[in-house]
Amino acid sequence: MDPKKVLLKPHATQVLTVLQMLGYGKVGANEQLQCQLMQIRTGEGKSIILGGCSIVLALLGFRVRCACYSDYLSQRDYELFRKVFEGFGCDCSIQTKSTQAHA
């Protein structure tokens, strides 16, 4: 693995979105995750956000299912993150719409 590609600086949008999705900064919030709707522009890293949040949620014991309007994009992103999911030992807890059909 090329060390120059290991640590990349995330977009501010990615960091803020992950924190928001996981409930950071909620005053008086209960311990349950809340439903979220977020708009992220093209090129701001939706795949990275979903991959990272999927890992965090899987490590917390949740079963994660990511869905997309496009089976192609779902499968593409899952394959891009497969080794990361396996590295964290949470690949069995994360599925896409495409991988559910094959499981």
C-alpha positions in Angstrom: 0.0 0.0 0.0 1.3 3.4 -0.9 1.8 5.4 2.3 0.9 8.6 0.5 -2.6 7.3 0.0 -3.2 6.1 3.5 -4.0 9.4 5.2 -6.0 11.8 3.3 -7.5 15.1 4.5 -11.3 14.8 4.6 -13.5 17.6 3.3 -15.1 19.7 6.1 -18.4 18.5 4.8 -17.5 14.9 5.4 -16.4 15.6 9.0 -19.5 17.7 9.8 -21.8 15.2 8.2 -20.4 12.2 10.1 -20.6 14.1 13.4 -24.2 15.2 12.7 -25.3 11.7 11.7 -23.9 10.2 14.8 -25.6 12.8 17.1 -22.6 14.8 18.2 -23.5 18.0 19.9 -27.2 17.2 20.5 -28.2 18.9 23.8 -30.5 16.8 25.9 -30.7 14.1 23.3 -31.5 10.6 24.3 -29.1 7.7 23.6 -30.9 6.7 20.4 -29.8 7.7 16.9 -32.1 10.1 15.2 -33.2 10.0 11.6 -31.2 12.3 9.4 -31.6 13.8 6.0 -28.6 15.6 4.5 -27.8 17.1 1.2 -24.2 16.6 0.0 -23.1 18.1 -3.3 -21.3 16.1 -6.0 -17.7 15.5 -5.3 -17.9 16.1 -1.5 -17.5 12.5 -0.6 -20.9 10.8 0.0 -19.2 7.4 -0.4 -16.6 8.2 2.2 -19.2 9.4 4.6 -21.4 6.3 4.2 -18.4 4.0 4.5 -17.1 5.7 7.6 -20.5 5.8 9.3 -21.1 2.2 8.4 -17.9 1.1 10.1 -18.7 3.1 13.3 -22.2 1.8 13.5 -21.1 -1.8 12.8 -18.5 -1.5 15.5 -21.2 -0.4 17.9 -23.1 -3.6 17.2 -25.6 -2.4 14.6 -26.4 -4.3 11.4 -25.9 -1.7 8.6 -27.7 -1.7 5.3 -26.9 1.0 2.7 -29.3 1.6 -0.1 -28.9 3.7 -3.2 -31.1 4.3 -6.2 -28.4 2.6 -8.3 -27.4 -1.0 -7.7 -24.2 -0.2 -9.7 -23.2 2.6 -7.3 -24.0 0.5 -4.2 -21.9 -2.4 -5.4 -19.1 -0.2 -6.5 -18.8 1.6 -3.2 -19.1 -1.7 -1.2 -16.2 -3.2 -3.3 -14.1 0.0 -2.7 -14.6 -0.4 1.1 -14.6 -4.2 1.4 -11.0 -4.4 2.6 -11.6 -1.6 5.1 -14.7 -3.3 6.4 -12.7 -6.6 6.7 -9.8 -4.8 8.4 -12.1 -3.5 11.1 -13.7 -7.0 11.3 -17.2 -5.7 10.6 -17.7 -6.9 7.0 -20.4 -9.3 8.1 -22.5 -6.5 9.6 -22.5 -4.2 6.6 -24.5 -4.9 3.5 -25.7 -3.0 0.4 -28.9 -3.6 -1.4 -26.9 -5.6 -3.9 -25.1 -7.8 -1.4 -28.3 -8.6 0.5 -29.7 -10.3 -2.6 -26.7 -12.6 -2.7 -26.4 -13.3 1.1 
